[in-house]
Amino acid sequence: MHGLTVLEVIRIGPVIPVLAIDELARAVPLASALVAGGVRVLEVTLRTPVALAAIRTIAREVPEAIVGAGTLIRPEDFIEARDAGARFGVSPGLTPALIEAARESRLPLLPGVMTPSEVIAARLAGWREMKLFPARQAGGVGMLQALAGPFPDVTFCPTGGITAATAPEFLALPNVACVGGSWLAPKTALVAGDWQRVTALARQASGLGPR
């Protein structure tokens, strides 16, 4: 299996859905519905008890999906996510312990940053692709425009508070490859098993771009 780089992952589509899966039985239908709508890169957050099992199941049963693990906040998360079948990881921040864990696990990581100092730290550690998080609270489009000056070689995936309506503003920026968003898998659709709605939202997201 080809090992994707973080840059390759974030350039596949304009939106990476951020998924919190509470029921393991929903994992495959959800992933299949997103892939059917043209969204192949999925971030399953490690915020629920079944998250690792969901990653393992999606990796095995939905081969068209490129599944990653989100909310990596402990060094052991990296090995567990990799062994479950995650092809990339996403963290809300970056610490020396997480840097070491990323290197040891060799799991491609999209680290979270919020300030210029954090961008510098991540850049010095070898990263050029980062997640601005939480994007809206961190300053949104204006913050990304400001960061482009001192960091012209850094590419961002802003995540946090972004919607289908605001995504095009972010995607129009030259230093943004994609955005992360939870709106592709609304709780009401998951509970109802309304996979057609998820596919429709994914298809809409696949067509997003600068307005």
Contacts in CASP RR format, 6 or more apart in sequence:
PFRMAT RR
TARGET T0000
AUTHOR 0000-0000-0000
METHOD contacts of the structure
MODEL  1
MHGLTVLEVIRIGPVIPVLAIDELARAVPLASALVAGGVRVLEVTLRTPV
ALAAIRTIAREVPEAIVGAGTLIRPEDFIEARDAGARFGVSPGLTPALIE
AARESRLPLLPGVMTPSEVIAARLAGWREMKLFPARQAGGVGMLQALAGP
FPDVTFCPTGGITAATAPEFLALPNVACVGGSWLAPKTALVAGDWQRVTA
LARQASGLGPR
1 87 0 8 1.000
3 87 0 8 1.000
3 108 0 8 1.000
4 66 0 8 1.000
4 87 0 8 1.000
4 88 0 8 1.000
4 108 0 8 1.000
5 108 0 8 1.000
6 88 0 8 1.000
6 108 0 8 1.000
6 109 0 8 1.000
6 110 0 8 1.000
6 127 0 8 1.000
6 129 0 8 1.000
7 128 0 8 1.000
7 129 0 8 1.000
7 155 0 8 1.000
7 177 0 8 1.000
9 41 0 8 1.000
9 66 0 8 1.000
9 87 0 8 1.000
9 88 0 8 1.000
9 108 0 8 1.000
9 110 0 8 1.000
10 16 0 8 1.000
10 41 0 8 1.000
10 110 0 8 1.000
10 129 0 8 1.000
10 155 0 8 1.000
10 157 0 8 1.000
10 177 0 8 1.000
10 178 0 8 1.000
11 177 0 8 1.000
11 178 0 8 1.000
12 40 0 8 1.000
12 41 0 8 1.000
12 66 0 8 1.000
12 178 0 8 1.000
13 39 0 8 1.000
13 40 0 8 1.000
13 41 0 8 1.000
13 178 0 8 1.000
13 206 0 8 1.000
14 167 0 8 1.000
14 171 0 8 1.000
14 178 0 8 1.000
14 179 0 8 1.000
14 205 0 8 1.000
14 206 0 8 1.000
14 207 0 8 1.000
14 208 0 8 1.000
14 209 0 8 1.000
15 39 0 8 1.000
15 167 0 8 1.000
15 178 0 8 1.000
15 179 0 8 1.000
15 180 0 8 1.000
15 181 0 8 1.000
15 184 0 8 1.000
15 205 0 8 1.000
15 206 0 8 1.000
15 208 0 8 1.000
16 41 0 8 1.000
16 42 0 8 1.000
16 43 0 8 1.000
16 157 0 8 1.000
16 159 0 8 1.000
16 178 0 8 1.000
16 179 0 8 1.000
16 180 0 8 1.000
16 181 0 8 1.000
17 34 0 8 1.000
17 39 0 8 1.000
17 42 0 8 1.000
17 43 0 8 1.000
17 180 0 8 1.000
17 181 0 8 1.000
17 182 0 8 1.000
17 184 0 8 1.000
17 185 0 8 1.000
17 202 0 8 1.000
17 205 0 8 1.000
18 43 0 8 1.000
18 45 0 8 1.000
18 70 0 8 1.000
18 159 0 8 1.000
18 180 0 8 1.000
18 181 0 8 1.000
18 182 0 8 1.000
19 30 0 8 1.000
19 42 0 8 1.000
19 43 0 8 1.000
19 44 0 8 1.000
19 45 0 8 1.000
19 182 0 8 1.000
19 185 0 8 1.000
20 45 0 8 1.000
20 47 0 8 1.000
20 48 0 8 1.000
20 51 0 8 1.000
20 182 0 8 1.000
21 27 0 8 1.000
21 30 0 8 1.000
21 44 0 8 1.000
21 48 0 8 1.000
21 50 0 8 1.000
21 51 0 8 1.000
21 54 0 8 1.000
22 48 0 8 1.000
22 50 0 8 1.000
22 190 0 8 1.000
23 50 0 8 1.000
23 190 0 8 1.000
24 50 0 8 1.000
24 53 0 8 1.000
24 54 0 8 1.000
24 57 0 8 1.000
26 190 0 8 1.000
26 193 0 8 1.000
27 44 0 8 1.000
27 50 0 8 1.000
27 53 0 8 1.000
27 54 0 8 1.000
27 57 0 8 1.000
27 58 0 8 1.000
28 57 0 8 1.000
28 58 0 8 1.000
28 61 0 8 1.000
28 62 0 8 1.000
29 193 0 8 1.000
29 195 0 8 1.000
30 185 0 8 1.000
30 190 0 8 1.000
30 195 0 8 1.000
30 198 0 8 1.000
31 42 0 8 1.000
31 58 0 8 1.000
31 62 0 8 1.000
31 65 0 8 1.000
31 67 0 8 1.000
32 62 0 8 1.000
32 195 0 8 1.000
33 195 0 8 1.000
33 196 0 8 1.000
33 198 0 8 1.000
33 199 0 8 1.000
33 202 0 8 1.000
34 40 0 8 1.000
34 42 0 8 1.000
34 65 0 8 1.000
34 184 0 8 1.000
34 185 0 8 1.000
34 198 0 8 1.000
34 199 0 8 1.000
34 202 0 8 1.000
35 62 0 8 1.000
35 64 0 8 1.000
35 65 0 8 1.000
35 202 0 8 1.000
36 199 0 8 1.000
36 202 0 8 1.000
37 199 0 8 1.000
37 200 0 8 1.000
37 202 0 8 1.000
37 203 0 8 1.000
37 206 0 8 1.000
38 202 0 8 1.000
38 203 0 8 1.000
38 206 0 8 1.000
39 184 0 8 1.000
39 202 0 8 1.000
39 205 0 8 1.000
39 206 0 8 1.000
40 64 0 8 1.000
40 65 0 8 1.000
40 66 0 8 1.000
41 65 0 8 1.000
41 66 0 8 1.000
41 68 0 8 1.000
42 58 0 8 1.000
42 65 0 8 1.000
42 66 0 8 1.000
42 67 0 8 1.000
42 68 0 8 1.000
43 68 0 8 1.000
43 69 0 8 1.000
43 70 0 8 1.000
43 89 0 8 1.000
43 90 0 8 1.000
43 180 0 8 1.000
44 51 0 8 1.000
44 54 0 8 1.000
44 55 0 8 1.000
44 58 0 8 1.000
44 67 0 8 1.000
44 68 0 8 1.000
44 69 0 8 1.000
44 70 0 8 1.000
44 86 0 8 1.000
45 51 0 8 1.000
45 69 0 8 1.000
45 70 0 8 1.000
45 71 0 8 1.000
46 52 0 8 1.000
46 69 0 8 1.000
46 70 0 8 1.000
46 71 0 8 1.000
46 72 0 8 1.000
46 73 0 8 1.000
46 77 0 8 1.000
46 81 0 8 1.000
47 71 0 8 1.000
48 54 0 8 1.000
51 69 0 8 1.000
52 69 0 8 1.000
52 80 0 8 1.000
52 81 0 8 1.000
52 84 0 8 1.000
53 84 0 8 1.000
55 67 0 8 1.000
55 68 0 8 1.000
55 69 0 8 1.000
55 81 0 8 1.000
55 84 0 8 1.000
55 85 0 8 1.000
55 86 0 8 1.000
56 84 0 8 1.000
56 85 0 8 1.000
58 65 0 8 1.000
58 67 0 8 1.000
59 65 0 8 1.000
59 67 0 8 1.000
59 84 0 8 1.000
59 85 0 8 1.000
59 86 0 8 1.000
59 87 0 8 1.000
66 87 0 8 1.000
66 88 0 8 1.000
67 85 0 8 1.000
67 86 0 8 1.000
67 87 0 8 1.000
68 81 0 8 1.000
68 86 0 8 1.000
68 87 0 8 1.000
68 88 0 8 1.000
68 89 0 8 1.000
68 90 0 8 1.000
69 77 0 8 1.000
69 81 0 8 1.000
69 84 0 8 1.000
69 86 0 8 1.000
69 88 0 8 1.000
69 89 0 8 1.000
69 90 0 8 1.000
70 81 0 8 1.000
70 89 0 8 1.000
70 90 0 8 1.000
70 91 0 8 1.000
71 77 0 8 1.000
71 90 0 8 1.000
71 91 0 8 1.000
71 92 0 8 1.000
72 78 0 8 1.000
72 81 0 8 1.000
72 89 0 8 1.000
72 90 0 8 1.000
72 91 0 8 1.000
72 98 0 8 1.000
72 109 0 8 1.000
73 91 0 8 1.000
73 92 0 8 1.000
73 93 0 8 1.000
73 98 0 8 1.000
75 97 0 8 1.000
75 98 0 8 1.000
75 100 0 8 1.000
75 101 0 8 1.000
76 101 0 8 1.000
77 101 0 8 1.000
78 89 0 8 1.000
78 98 0 8 1.000
78 101 0 8 1.000
78 102 0 8 1.000
78 104 0 8 1.000
78 105 0 8 1.000
78 107 0 8 1.000
78 109 0 8 1.000
79 101 0 8 1.000
79 104 0 8 1.000
79 105 0 8 1.000
81 89 0 8 1.000
81 105 0 8 1.000
81 107 0 8 1.000
82 105 0 8 1.000
82 106 0 8 1.000
82 107 0 8 1.000
86 107 0 8 1.000
87 108 0 8 1.000
88 107 0 8 1.000
88 108 0 8 1.000
88 109 0 8 1.000
88 110 0 8 1.000
89 107 0 8 1.000
89 108 0 8 1.000
89 109 0 8 1.000
89 110 0 8 1.000
90 109 0 8 1.000
90 110 0 8 1.000
90 112 0 8 1.000
90 131 0 8 1.000
91 98 0 8 1.000
91 109 0 8 1.000
91 110 0 8 1.000
91 111 0 8 1.000
91 112 0 8 1.000
91 131 0 8 1.000
92 112 0 8 1.000
92 131 0 8 1.000
92 133 0 8 1.000
93 111 0 8 1.000
93 112 0 8 1.000
93 113 0 8 1.000
93 114 0 8 1.000
93 118 0 8 1.000
93 133 0 8 1.000
94 111 0 8 1.000
94 112 0 8 1.000
94 113 0 8 1.000
94 118 0 8 1.000
94 121 0 8 1.000
94 122 0 8 1.000
94 125 0 8 1.000
94 127 0 8 1.000
98 109 0 8 1.000
98 111 0 8 1.000
99 125 0 8 1.000
102 109 0 8 1.000
102 111 0 8 1.000
109 127 0 8 1.000
110 129 0 8 1.000
110 130 0 8 1.000
110 131 0 8 1.000
110 157 0 8 1.000
111 122 0 8 1.000
111 127 0 8 1.000
111 130 0 8 1.000
111 131 0 8 1.000
112 118 0 8 1.000
112 122 0 8 1.000
112 130 0 8 1.000
112 131 0 8 1.000
112 132 0 8 1.000
112 133 0 8 1.000
113 119 0 8 1.000
113 121 0 8 1.000
113 122 0 8 1.000
113 130 0 8 1.000
113 131 0 8 1.000
113 132 0 8 1.000
113 133 0 8 1.000
114 132 0 8 1.000
114 133 0 8 1.000
114 134 0 8 1.000
114 138 0 8 1.000
115 138 0 8 1.000
116 147 0 8 1.000
116 150 0 8 1.000
116 151 0 8 1.000
119 130 0 8 1.000
119 147 0 8 1.000
119 151 0 8 1.000
119 154 0 8 1.000
122 130 0 8 1.000
123 151 0 8 1.000
123 154 0 8 1.000
128 153 0 8 1.000
128 154 0 8 1.000
128 155 0 8 1.000
129 154 0 8 1.000
129 155 0 8 1.000
129 156 0 8 1.000
129 157 0 8 1.000
129 177 0 8 1.000
130 154 0 8 1.000
130 155 0 8 1.000
130 156 0 8 1.000
130 157 0 8 1.000
131 156 0 8 1.000
131 157 0 8 1.000
131 158 0 8 1.000
131 159 0 8 1.000
131 180 0 8 1.000
132 138 0 8 1.000
132 140 0 8 1.000
132 143 0 8 1.000
132 144 0 8 1.000
132 147 0 8 1.000
132 156 0 8 1.000
132 157 0 8 1.000
132 158 0 8 1.000
132 159 0 8 1.000
133 158 0 8 1.000
133 159 0 8 1.000
133 160 0 8 1.000
134 159 0 8 1.000
134 160 0 8 1.000
134 161 0 8 1.000
135 143 0 8 1.000
135 158 0 8 1.000
135 159 0 8 1.000
135 160 0 8 1.000
135 161 0 8 1.000
135 162 0 8 1.000
135 170 0 8 1.000
135 179 0 8 1.000
136 160 0 8 1.000
136 161 0 8 1.000
136 162 0 8 1.000
137 160 0 8 1.000
137 161 0 8 1.000
140 158 0 8 1.000
140 170 0 8 1.000
141 169 0 8 1.000
141 170 0 8 1.000
141 173 0 8 1.000
144 156 0 8 1.000
144 158 0 8 1.000
144 170 0 8 1.000
144 173 0 8 1.000
144 175 0 8 1.000
144 176 0 8 1.000
145 173 0 8 1.000
147 154 0 8 1.000
147 156 0 8 1.000
147 175 0 8 1.000
148 173 0 8 1.000
148 174 0 8 1.000
148 175 0 8 1.000
151 175 0 8 1.000
152 175 0 8 1.000
154 175 0 8 1.000
155 175 0 8 1.000
155 176 0 8 1.000
155 177 0 8 1.000
156 173 0 8 1.000
156 175 0 8 1.000
156 176 0 8 1.000
156 177 0 8 1.000
157 176 0 8 1.000
157 177 0 8 1.000
157 178 0 8 1.000
157 179 0 8 1.000
157 180 0 8 1.000
158 170 0 8 1.000
158 176 0 8 1.000
158 179 0 8 1.000
158 180 0 8 1.000
159 179 0 8 1.000
159 180 0 8 1.000
159 181 0 8 1.000
160 180 0 8 1.000
160 181 0 8 1.000
161 181 0 8 1.000
162 170 0 8 1.000
162 179 0 8 1.000
162 180 0 8 1.000
162 181 0 8 1.000
163 183 0 8 1.000
164 183 0 8 1.000
164 201 0 8 1.000
164 204 0 8 1.000
164 205 0 8 1.000
164 208 0 8 1.000
167 179 0 8 1.000
167 181 0 8 1.000
167 205 0 8 1.000
167 208 0 8 1.000
167 209 0 8 1.000
168 208 0 8 1.000
168 209 0 8 1.000
168 210 0 8 1.000
168 211 0 8 1.000
169 211 0 8 1.000
170 176 0 8 1.000
170 179 0 8 1.000
171 178 0 8 1.000
171 179 0 8 1.000
171 208 0 8 1.000
171 209 0 8 1.000
171 210 0 8 1.000
172 209 0 8 1.000
172 210 0 8 1.000
172 211 0 8 1.000
183 201 0 8 1.000
184 198 0 8 1.000
184 201 0 8 1.000
184 202 0 8 1.000
184 205 0 8 1.000
185 198 0 8 1.000
185 201 0 8 1.000
186 197 0 8 1.000
186 201 0 8 1.000
188 194 0 8 1.000
189 195 0 8 1.000
189 197 0 8 1.000
189 198 0 8 1.000
189 201 0 8 1.000
190 198 0 8 1.000
END
